[in-house]
Amino acid sequence: MREDYIKDILAKVKDGSMSEEAAFEQLKELPYKEMGFANLDHHREIRTGFPEVVYCQGKTPEQVRDIFEVLAQHGTVMGTRATARDFAAVQEKLPEAEFHEAAKIIVCKGKPASAGRTSGGAEEEKLGKVAVVSAGTADIPVAEEAAVTAETLGNEVIRVYDVGVSGIHRLFDKLELIRTADVVICVAGMEGALASVIGGLVAAPVIAVPTSVGYGANFGGLSALLSMLNSCANGVSIVNIDNGFGAGYTASVINKRRP
């Protein structure tokens, strides 16, 4: 639920176009709606700047569908770690929903999720530019989770994939493009070295995402996580293993706070 939604109701009550009873009916379920299996947080966008996001894994397709149906009444809804079955269930109620298969994200667009800057015209400006850089092709699913999240929350996103350190000349070819971004998300598995390299080459904040891509001693992404945590490059922050959503969200918060 957006701030302007509540202000619009209050304005209508003030000018007499809406009764107090009608306003009460619309506001009575604030700040959250009880659904038995979930309590939907309608006020999260007002508190934090972005609406609640649905974590689909562990929920039944029917639960995902019902949550989407309620949240979509107030704006854009995004669901992460979704399956094709989840998407099919959501489409029963919201045929306009989209499924980003590589990212495992369902998006049902309403008002811009960012509630961000306005350009003075009808179209809302982007919060900023995010470069999502992956070390390898195998890292793309996590990179896409970050990219789709950042796009849905109102950013311009540029994708630079498969530029890992085993062929570092590929990164240098894209370096000027990456440097145009306000935030860089670096997604890497194996030993996670790419985050340190990029951190030493760009002025923007770098959000490193370790992935579980790698052989046995990678320990499901732990080796990449520890490498990134021990990076000697300044300005590198790290999110959890395979947490592309967390990186995309954090990049959006950074861009939303820019002057």
C-alpha positions in Angstrom: 0.0 0.0 0.0 1.4 3.3 -1.1 1.4 6.6 0.9 -0.5 8.3 -1.9 -3.3 5.7 -1.5 -4.0 6.7 2.1 -3.6 10.5 1.3 -6.1 10.1 -1.5 -8.7 8.5 0.9 -8.1 11.3 3.4 -8.5 14.0 0.8 -11.8 12.5 -0.4 -13.2 12.4 3.1 -12.1 16.0 3.5 -13.8 17.2 0.4 -16.9 15.2 1.0 -16.6 12.8 -2.0 -16.2 9.8 0.3 -18.0 9.1 3.6 -16.2 8.3 6.8 -17.8 4.9 6.7 -16.5 4.1 3.2 -13.0 5.3 4.2 -13.1 3.1 7.3 -14.0 0.1 5.2 -10.9 0.7 3.0 -8.6 1.3 6.0 -9.9 -1.1 8.6 -7.5 -3.9 7.6 -4.4 -1.7 8.1 -1.7 -2.2 8.8 -1.9 -5.9 7.8 -4.4 -8.4 6.5 -4.9 -11.8 8.3 -5.3 -14.7 5.9 -5.0 -17.6 8.3 -1.8 -18.9 6.7 -0.3 -15.4 6.2 -0.4 -11.9 7.6 0.1 -9.5 4.7 2.0 -6.3 5.6 0.3 -3.5 3.7 2.3 -0.8 5.4 5.7 -2.0 4.5 6.1 0.4 1.5 5.2 3.3 3.7 7.8 2.3 6.3 10.6 1.1 4.1 10.0 2.5 0.6 9.3 -0.8 -1.0 6.3 -3.2 -0.7 6.3 -6.7 0.7 7.8 -9.3 -1.5 6.5 -12.9 -1.6 8.9 -15.7 -0.9 7.2 -18.5 -2.8 9.4 -21.4 -1.8 7.7 -23.5 0.9 4.2 -22.2 0.1 1.6 -24.1 -1.9 0.7 -22.7 -5.4 -2.7 -21.9 -4.0 -1.2 -19.9 -1.1 1.0 -18.0 -3.5 -2.1 -17.2 -5.7 -4.2 -15.9 -2.8 -1.4 -13.7 -1.5 -0.8 -12.2 -5.0 -4.5 -11.5 -5.4 -4.6 -9.5 -2.2 -1.3 -7.6 -2.7 -2.0 -6.8 -6.3 -4.9 -4.6 -5.2 -2.4 -2.0 -4.0 0.4 -2.1 -6.6 3.2 -4.1 -8.1 3.7 -7.6 -6.6 6.9 -9.7 -6.9 7.3 -13.3 -5.8 10.8 -14.9 -5.6 11.9 -18.5 -5.8 8.7 -19.3 -7.7 7.9 -22.4 -9.8 6.0 -22.8 -13.0 3.2 -24.3 -10.9 3.1 -21.2 -8.7 2.9 -19.0 -11.8 0.1 -21.1 -13.3 -1.9 -20.6 -10.1 -1.3 -16.9 -10.0 -2.4 -16.5 -13.6 -5.8 -18.0 -12.7 -6.5 -14.7 -10.8 -4.0 -12.4 -12.4 -3.6 -13.2 -16.1 -1.4 -10.2 -16.6 1.3 -11.6 -14.4 4.7 -12.4 -15.9 7.1 -15.2 -15.1 10.9 -14.6 -15.3 11.9 -18.3 -15.5 15.7 -17.9 -15.2 15.2 -15.6 -12.1 12.3 -17.7 -10.7 10.4 -14.5 -10.2 6.7 -13.7 -10.8 5.9 -10.1 -11.3 2.4 -8.6 -11.5 2.8 -4.9 -12.4 0.7 -2.2 -10.9 1.9 1.2 -9.8 5.7 1.5 -9.8 7.0 -0.5 -6.8 9.6 2.1 -6.1 7.4 5.1 -5.3 10.5 7.0 -6.4 11.4 10.2 -8.1 9.1 11.9 -10.6 10.3 13.7 -13.6 7.5 16.3 -13.6 5.8 14.4 -16.4 3.7 11.3 -16.4 6.6 8.9 -16.5 8.5 8.1 -13.3 12.3 8.4 -13.4 14.5 5.4 -12.7 16.0 5.3 -9.2 19.4 4.8 -10.7 21.5 2.4 -12.8 22.6 -1.0 -11.6 25.2 -3.1 -13.4 24.7 -6.9 -12.7 28.0 -8.7 -13.5 28.3 -12.5 -13.5 31.6 -14.4 -13.4 30.2 -17.3 -15.4 27.2 -18.5 -17.4 26.4 -20.9 -14.6 25.9 -17.9 -12.3 23.2 -16.3 -14.5 20.2 -17.6 -12.6 21.3 -15.8 -9.4 22.3 -12.8 -11.5 18.9 -12.7 -13.1 17.2 -12.8 -9.7 19.2 -9.7 -8.8 18.6 -8.0 -12.2 14.8 -8.6 -12.3 14.5 -7.5 -8.6 16.3 -4.3 -9.3 14.2 -3.6 -12.5 11.0 -4.3 -10.7 11.9 -1.9 -7.9 12.5 0.9 -10.4 16.1 0.8 -11.6 17.7 0.8 -15.0 19.7 -2.5 -15.2 22.6 -3.4 -17.5 23.7 -7.0 -17.7 27.3 -8.1 -18.2 27.6 -11.9 -18.0 30.4 -14.4 -18.2 33.3 -12.1 -17.6 35.1 -14.1 -14.8 38.8 -13.9 -13.9 39.7 -17.0 -16.0 39.4 -14.7 -19.0 39.8 -11.3 -17.4 40.2 -9.5 -20.7 36.4 -10.0 -21.2 35.8 -7.9 -18.1 38.2 -5.1 -19.3 36.2 -4.9 -22.6 33.1 -4.0 -20.5 34.7 -1.9 -17.8 33.6 1.5 -19.1 30.0 0.3 -19.4 30.1 -1.1 -15.8 31.6 2.2 -14.6 28.4 4.1 -15.7 26.4 2.3 -13.0 25.5 3.8 -9.6 25.8 0.4 -8.0 27.5 -2.8 -9.2 26.2 -6.3 -8.3 28.9 -8.9 -8.7 27.7 -12.5 -8.9 30.4 -15.2 -8.7 30.9 -18.8 -7.6 34.0 -21.0 -7.5 36.6 -18.9 -5.5 34.6 -15.6 -5.9 37.6 -13.6 -7.0 35.7 -11.4 -9.4 34.2 -9.2 -6.6 37.7 -8.1 -5.4 38.8 -7.4 -9.0 35.7 -5.2 -9.7 35.9 -3.6 -6.2 39.4 -2.3 -7.1 38.3 -0.9 -10.5 35.1 1.0 -9.9 34.0 4.0 -7.8 30.5 2.7 -7.2 29.5 0.5 -4.2 29.9 -3.2 -5.1 27.4 -5.8 -3.7 29.0 -9.2 -4.0 26.8 -12.3 -4.3 28.5 -15.7 -3.7 26.9 -18.5 -5.6 26.8 -22.3 -4.9 28.4 -22.9 -8.3 31.6 -24.9 -8.0 33.2 -28.3 -7.3 33.5 -30.1 -3.9 35.8 -27.7 -2.0 33.5 -24.9 -3.0 31.3 -26.3 -0.2 28.1 -25.1 -1.8 29.2 -21.5 -2.1 31.0 -21.2 1.3 34.5 -20.7 -0.3 33.2 -17.9 -2.5 31.5 -16.3 0.6 34.6 -16.4 2.7 36.7 -15.0 -0.2 34.4 -12.1 -0.6 34.2 -11.5 3.1 38.0 -11.3 3.2 38.3 -9.0 0.1 41.0 -6.4 0.3 39.0 -4.2 -2.0 37.2 -1.3 -0.3 33.6 -0.7 -0.9 32.6 -4.3 -1.3 29.6 -5.6 0.7 28.4 -9.2 0.7 25.0 -10.8 0.8 24.1 -14.5 1.5 24.9 -17.4 -0.9 22.7 -17.3 -4.0 20.8 -14.3 -2.6 20.3 -12.4 -5.8 17.1 -10.9 -4.4 19.0 -9.4 -1.5 21.5 -7.8 -3.7 18.9 -6.3 -6.1 16.9 -5.0 -3.1 20.0 -3.4 -1.4 21.0 -1.8 -4.7 17.6 -0.3 -4.9 17.8 1.1 -1.4 21.1 2.7 -2.2 19.8 4.3 -5.4 16.6 5.5 -3.6 18.7 7.4 -1.1 20.8 9.2 -3.8 20.2 13.0 -3.9 
